[in-house]
Amino acid sequence: MKRWTISATAILFALAAGAGVAQPDPDLPTRPVRLLVPSPPGGPSDFAGRLIAPGLSEGLGQNVVVDARQSVNGILSMETAAHAAADGSTLVIGNSGTHIMNPGLYKHLSYDPINDFVPIGRLISAGTALVANPKFAPNTFREFLAAAKKDPGRINMAIAGANGQVATEVLKASAGIKLNNVPYKGSSPSEIAVMSGEVEVSLLSIPIVTPYVRSGRMKIYGVTTARRAAQLPDVPTIAESGLDGYEFGNWHGLFAPRGTPDSRVRRLNRIIVRIFDKPEIRELVLARGSEIIAGTPEELADKLKRDIPKYKKLIAESGIVLQ
């Protein structure tokens, strides 16, 4: 994992250093553009932010500073972005948790994922995997289910954000098991909790856990994608292992505060498309085990309108207690 992190960071800095810089936009404030990220450094959303920051800086002709603000379910970054000036100086990385799951998890969410933001476009996506501490006795998904049914509520499950919470609750409801949910502020603390034995299991991003699984620092029970993951071809899907129809993933997208001019949104979208057309960026994303899903603002807006009510219903049916 450390080797990968150093390599990826070096590539991103090299891209930034070697990029030609466009002429600064006279309509933008002179201060650097702030790119808010709803996860701690090293997490999936942080990776997405640092992946596009050099290209955004190049395309805008202005410094772009990644501002990672970890909080439960990414709410702090979303609140900050929702109340920021709509002058192009603030952008935010949102994801399926912050923009799809949170509306169904909170009675009074402090931001509106549709009315407080302007979608710029989706960026990348990745599936998740059910992983465990190597010393935890069950070695397969079926053995894990048997252990959970034998001792209801005894197994501790690290919850990394809203997407992880919903995926966990649907897993519990579908399998008829009880787990003790332990919330963490993002992926990185959850990873540490699993490897240290502070908790037994967690649902975490496939790209994040793959090095840990290969090094023996985690064991893996299955992936939540519809098909097996390319980087873990020997690992069955959760559906294959007996939980028919179970499927979850996590996407990341770029948003601006509501009121940001359409011309700014269109320019940012064009820059994003160009970033993901670069071979070095595509190789970096694929090497991490993620998928490029860059699209139009309209596609992202339609996805929010379609998926928010869908997951509100799913969350209600799973029995999750609203916060």
N, C-alpha and C positions, 0 to 999 in steps of 0.2 A: 504493500500500500504506500509506504513512504517513497519507494522508487518511483511509482506512478505519479504521485503528487508532485514530486520535484520535476519530473519530465513534463507534465502538463503545464505546470507553472512556468517553466522555462520557455515552452512553446508560446504560451500566451504573451509573455513579456517580449519575446522576439517578434511576434506579430505586431505588438504595439510599437516597438522601437523601429521596425522596418516600414511602417505604414506611412504613405504619403498623406499629408494633412490637407483637407479641403479648406477653402476660404471660410472664415467664420461667418455665420449667418447674422446679418445686422439686426434681425428681429429677435434674436436670443439675448438674454442678459449676459453680461460679460463674465459673471462668475461661472465656475465649473458646473456641469450638469451632474446632478446627484442621481445615482441609480440605486434605489432602495431594494434590499434583498431580505426576505422574511425567514432567514435561517442563519445559523452560525457559520463561520468560515469552514469550508470543506463540505458543507451539505449540498444536496442536489440543486436547490435554488441558487446557492452561492456559485456553484459551478456554472450554471446558466448565465448568471450575471457577469462573471469574469470572462466567460467565453465571448460574449458580444461586446463588452466594454471597449476593447481596442478598436474594433470596427466602427462602433458608434462614434468614438472620438475622431477617427479618420473621416467618416462621412459628414460629421457636423462641423469639423474644423475647430473643435472645442474639447477641453479636457472632460472626461467622464470619470467620476469617482464612485466606486462601489461602496455602498454604505450598508453593511450587514447588521441587522437588528433582530436578534433572536427573541422570540416570545412564544408563549403557548399558542399553537395554531396560526402563527404568523400575523396576529392581529395588530401588533405595534406598528409594523411597517405599512400595513394597509391603512390604518388610521392616519399616520403621518402623511402618506401620499394623498389620501382623500382630502385632506385639509391644506395641501400645498397650493401655491400659486400656479395657475394654469398658463404659465408663460414659457413652457418648454424647458425649465430648469430642473424639473423633477420627473423622474420616471420610476417605475416599480416593476419588479418581477413578481407576477402572481402565478398561482398554480391551481390544480384541481381542488386542493384543500382550501385555500384562501377564497376562491371564487365560486366553487361548486358545493363543497361540503359544509363550510361554516354557516351559510344561511339556514341549514337544517339542524345545526347543532346548538344555536343560540336563540333564546327568546328575543333578546334585544341586541342584535349585532351592531357594533359601533360604526359600521360603515355599510354602504350598499354596494355590492359587487357590480351592479349594472348601472345605477344612477350616479355613483360617485367617480366612475372611471370611464375613460375612452379606450377601447381595445385597439392595440396596434397590430398584434399578430401573435400566434403561437410560435414557439421556438423548438423545443425538443421534448421527448417523452421517454419514459422507461417504466418497465414493470416492477413489481415488488416480489420479494421472496420471504418465506417464513423460515427464520433462522433461529438457532439456539446455541447456548453455551456448550462447548465440547463435552463438558462433564455431566450435562443433563442426560439422564438415562435413556430416554426414547431415541431410537435411531432412524425411524421412519415416521411419516405423517400418521399412518394408522396407529403406530405405537404411541405417538403424541396424543392422539384422540383418546386412546384407551386410558392413558395416565390422567388426562383431564377429567374423564368421566369417573375414574376411581376416586379422585380427590377433588371434588368441585371447589373452585375458587382458590386452590392452593398455589397453582402455577402463576408466577408473575410475568406479565406481558408489558414490555416497554411500548409506549404509545408515542410515535414521532409525528405529531401534527394531526390535522383534521382528517386527511386522507387515511392515515394509519388508524385513526380511531374508528372511522366508518368501516374500513376493511376488516378490522378486528371484530367489531360488533356483528357484522354480517356473517363473518366466519363462525362466531360463537352461536349465533341464532341458527345458521344452516346446519351446523354439526351437533347442536344440542349440548354444548359444553359451557362451563363457567370458568372464566379466567380472572385474575386480579389485575386490572388495568393500572399501570403506573405511568402517568404523563411525564414527558420530557420536552424540553424546549428545542425540538428539532432532531435531525438524524444523528448528528455527531455524538451528543450525549447518550442517545439510545444505543448506538454501536458500542460505546464504552461500557454501558451497563450490561449488555449481553456478554461481552468478552470477559468482563471482570467477575461475572456471576452474580451481580446485583439483582438481575432478573434472569429468568430462564430463556425467554423467547421474545421475538419481535418480528413485525413485518417491516422490512426495509428495502430500499431501492436495490435492484439487481446489480447495477454498476458499482454501487458502494460496497456490497457484501462479497462480490466475486473474489477479490484478492484475499479477503479474510477466510473464505471457504477453502480456497486453494492452499492457503498456508496452514490450515488446520485450527485457526483461531475461532472459527464458528463452524457449526454443522448446519446443514440445510435440509429442510423437509419437503420443499416444493416451491414452485413459482406461481404467481397469481395471473399470469398472462394466458391467453387462449391457446397459444402454442409454446413449446419449450424454447427457452432463451438460447440464442446462438452461442453465447459465451459459456453456457452451462448445459450442453446438449444431453448430458446423462441424468439431469435432474428432472423428474416428472412434474407436470403441472398439478396444482391442487385438485383440479377437476379429474385428472387421470387417477389420482390417488383415492378417489371415492366421493368427493364433494362435487357432484355434477352441476355444471353451470356457474361455478364460482370463478369470477374474473374481475381483477382490479388493476389499474395502472395509474400513472401520475404524469401529467403534462405541465409544462412551464410556458408562460407567455409574457409579453411586454404590454404594460398599460401606462397611461398618463392620466393626470387628474382631469375630471370632467370640465369642459370648457376649453381645453387645449385646441387651438385652431386646426381645422381639417387639413390645411396645407402642411402643418407640422407633422400630423399623424401620417399623412401619405408619404412624406419624405422619410420619416423614420421607418415605415414599412419597406420602402424601397431599399434602404440601407440594410435592414435585416435580411431581406432576400439576397442581396449581394454578399453579405457575410457568409451565409450558408451555401453559396455557390462556390466558395473558395475550397479547393481540394484539401488544403491543410486543416481547415475547420471540419470538413466532412470526415476526414480520417480520424481526427481527435474525438469527435462525437461517437463514431462507430467503434473506435477502440475502447471507449468507455462502456460500450454496450447500450447506448441510447439511440434514439431514432430522431431524425430531423423531420419536423412537421410544420415548417414555416408556411404561413398562409396569409390571407387577407384579413383586414380588420372586420369585415362583414362575416367571414367564416367564424371568427372567434366570438363575435357578438351573438351569432345564431346558436353557437354551441352553449353559451351561458344561458340563453333563454330556453333552450331545450333541456339542458341537464339539471339546472337548479330545481325545478319542480319534480323531476324524476327522482333525484336523490333526497329531496325533502320527504317524499313518500316512502322511499326505501328506509330512510333513517327512522321515520315514525313507526314503520312496521317492524323494525329490528328491536324496538323497545329502548333505544337510547334515551336517557334522561337529559332533557335540554338544560343548557347552562345559563 
